[in-house]
Structures are given as C-alpha cells and as structure tokens.
C-alpha cells in the first residue's frame, strides 16, 4: 500500500511541475500581440521550409520582437 501511495505522490509532483512549466511558457508568450505571433509563426514556417537561412531568420525575428 505504501508503494502505491509513493507512486501517486510522485505522479502528482511530476504533473505539478509540468503544469508550472506550461504556465510559465504560455505566460511568457503573452508579450506578443496576435499580429506579432502570426508574423513569428510565418517566419518560423519560412525557415522550416528552408526559404530563408538561419542568419536571415535571426535578423527578422529580432526585428519583429524588438
């Protein structure tokens, strides 16, 4: 019975850590408006399709975020 309780507590602890990390990531993303997020998503897609190189991606992302 003690082993099951230990597994349950461990599972709850891991779930809590995952939840905290997700909240921090989501709240950190709120600094961008919807338009900025859409622009960043398009930029990431262009980079993923190899339409732009890494230097151009970094420069354009810096321009969008700044």
C-alpha positions as CSV (number, residue, x, y, z in Angstrom):
1,X,0.0,0.0,0.0
2,X,2.9,2.4,0.8
3,X,4.4,1.8,-2.7
4,X,1.1,2.8,-4.4
5,X,0.9,6.0,-2.3
6,X,4.5,6.8,-3.1
7,X,3.8,6.4,-6.9
8,X,0.7,8.6,-6.6
9,X,2.6,11.3,-4.8
10,X,5.4,11.2,-7.3
11,X,2.9,11.3,-10.2
12,X,1.2,14.3,-8.7
13,X,4.5,16.1,-8.1
14,X,5.6,15.5,-11.8
15,X,2.2,16.7,-13.0
16,X,2.5,19.8,-10.9
17,X,6.0,20.5,-12.3
18,X,4.7,20.1,-15.9
19,X,1.8,22.4,-15.2
20,X,4.1,25.1,-13.8
21,X,6.4,24.9,-16.8
22,X,3.5,25.1,-19.2
23,X,2.0,28.1,-17.4
24,X,5.4,29.9,-17.5
25,X,5.8,29.2,-21.2
26,X,2.3,30.3,-22.0
27,X,2.5,33.5,-19.9
28,X,5.9,34.3,-21.5
29,X,4.3,34.1,-24.9
30,X,1.7,36.8,-23.9
31,X,4.2,39.5,-24.5
32,X,3.4,39.4,-28.2
33,X,0.2,40.6,-29.8
34,X,-1.8,38.4,-32.1
35,X,-0.3,40.0,-35.1
36,X,3.3,39.6,-33.8
37,X,2.6,35.9,-33.1
38,X,1.2,35.4,-36.6
39,X,4.2,37.1,-38.1
40,X,6.6,34.9,-36.0
41,X,4.7,31.8,-37.0
42,X,5.0,32.7,-40.7
43,X,8.7,33.4,-40.2
44,X,9.2,30.1,-38.5
45,X,7.4,28.3,-41.3
46,X,9.6,30.0,-43.9
47,X,12.7,28.9,-42.0
48,X,11.3,25.4,-41.7
49,X,10.7,25.2,-45.5
50,X,14.3,26.5,-46.0
51,X,13.1,29.6,-47.7
52,X,15.4,31.7,-45.5
53,X,18.7,30.9,-43.8
54,X,19.5,31.0,-40.1
55,X,21.0,34.5,-40.2
56,X,18.1,36.0,-42.0
57,X,15.7,34.2,-39.6
58,X,17.5,35.6,-36.6
59,X,17.6,39.1,-38.0
60,X,13.9,39.1,-39.0
61,X,12.9,37.6,-35.6
62,X,14.9,40.3,-33.8
63,X,13.2,42.9,-36.0
64,X,9.8,41.6,-35.1
65,X,10.4,41.2,-31.4
66,X,12.2,44.5,-30.8
